[in-house]
Amino acid sequence: MYEDDLLLISATCNGLCRLIEICEQEMAWLDMQFNARKSCMVRCGQRQNNECADILLNGVPLVRGKTFKYLGILFEVGRKLKVSLAAKRMKFFRAFNCIYGCVGATASPMVLCHLLNTF
């Protein structure tokens, strides 16, 4: 299991602390440990800017962030949780421009449309 495959969601900071404690116990039983430097905590909703006690992972406070990536998708946190597809869109156009640059104007529009649909 990779740590970017794990997402813990809780309605309260205390609930999140308890979830992290349970996960730490299970990881200790498996003789594994989370990397706190690659982990973060985000809050969304009306109380997103309110202070709460530090959430500790292996004794290290979690960094509070405004964005996080889960399974390749970037999420932006605010009063609402938003999905950011800008990076995916940029990757798509980069790939299409590379393909178009290779085949150029010599390819028929049908071939370009097929390559575009395939990607």
Secondary structure, DSSP 4 states (H G I P E B T S, - for coil): --GGG-----SSHHHHHHHHHHHHHHHHHTT----GGG-EE---STTTTS--PPPEETTEEPEE-SEEEETTEEEEESSSEEEE-HHHHHHHHHHHHHHHHHHGGGS-HHHHHHHHHH-
